[in-house]
């Protein structure tokens, strides 16, 4: 009888776990349908147009790879994205550390300022940088007034202006994930390193930086991927001579009505993004944090 009761309880528990799994799957069906409808289907349609327009084949991809003009646009895109990512990490890391160690009221104030900058309209922020960076703008006038330069610097309509504007816009996306990671690090670990004879630089390079690498990787990946597909800021601050990939895709679709080439360029961008995400998961996945 005892064996029979135990068997019945086991069967009941098994049926309960199956029902829970079925209930969990059924509750996720609407989300899966939305993903299929609004993400998978458009991506598949884009891929289909890239190999069928103007005719069936891979000629659009061959033209992208074989053209020096398009390769230069790809180079501009990756150069700017990499530079913006590096600058965002270098500037954002000390800001995130300050937010993690500042007293609560000061930390909340600085955090509110950062969030407020993200809520400000992107177009308005980009136009503000156009005013600041132009030859008669505040930055050039200040540098000339200080005697640091004799002639105004060319800070707009080139990749320099694009990098400055995009770094400002992308900084919060590095700071926010880093703050959470840095706050989770026990200060006692740093004190233990100092007691063992490590100086501040050694504590940073051997303790703080390795422990915060998941946050650095998450922020850097987010910034790099967003920078690859950014449109508004490069279009306004960069000009046609320094076109980036998102501008090229928009020109293919809107001006040239060439959906095949636009789809091929967009699909290449998507593949690069997925590869970067796979690399981030491989080296900084959830099972490697901590």
Steps between C-alpha positions, in 0.01 A plus 500: 500500500780737584666428165168560320447832678853611418447408135174695487664806653785477247254470212301795632815709533603406146160595361517829691840589355373415149197723552727783622721466191195496273359805676834682471522424128141604431554831679803574279316425172375862450853634545639241258233590244588870531870423451426287194262758354698818563861377497553163332262562209645844403855366528418204277328733255806723496728204440275379220504838325879521531539180291208547259516868397571594228554131418557175687855464628767647728595789272398759763741353755772470236458867413517601865822306553658585165438875495765725652237765576285264702802353677604850601152556646533176695844612620360839609220326687722259690764766567248740651320225692826370645626847591169599660495175698855548628441863596169417667664230713799719592278794598210299639701274732616772745153657490342164587756447778422844640127420497574173682704660783344845538261569789145404417359851445786606270482174311126545445554855375766402244296196399195723441707733280618203290148363463368847415750525214362173360144634514593809298405475135781347292454743213519798736822368656656446159411850383647635825830329416486650150482845658781423746737343246464735203785733404333793679372285786572519870778240498704664224447847645610382844813330366591807296431729797738294712766524230513124450420523128536772237237379252171322566512121503291297257275317747188448288432333165765241580552190710636706790164668552319169462724339763454787748123511460453124515729461803289749692180319404637151572660571840191415710481156337844420643447668836170332589611134479836583657346665804306186587807278467727734698246536783482121530876472567573467870734784613657254743668331204684822412594555864635145516714567193635819657580315823692243295725776366332591172508867404204680342602416143544134586166491679338643189672280241495174700176527698255771396539479122474118474192496725333776297580354157147358450357851537768646273427232238124554520529877467763483224296252298187711534680815389683331211185338362298822531782701340510264201140578413478864610349738245401845630828617654729382214263649243501843665858522625681290241388608155496306174880472475511287817191285454433212737312176448160613630510803267590275208207268572264798522631632168453161332141473621376861489693662216603216268206267584749213485359258756739226397815693590334655805393156622848356442667781696246471782541123516879533519452741791266253670746211459784708647279594795406137568864391478603765751221392733612138470857599588374697800300199620797270444742700714272697735183289514284466809681182599831689506394797709631472852 
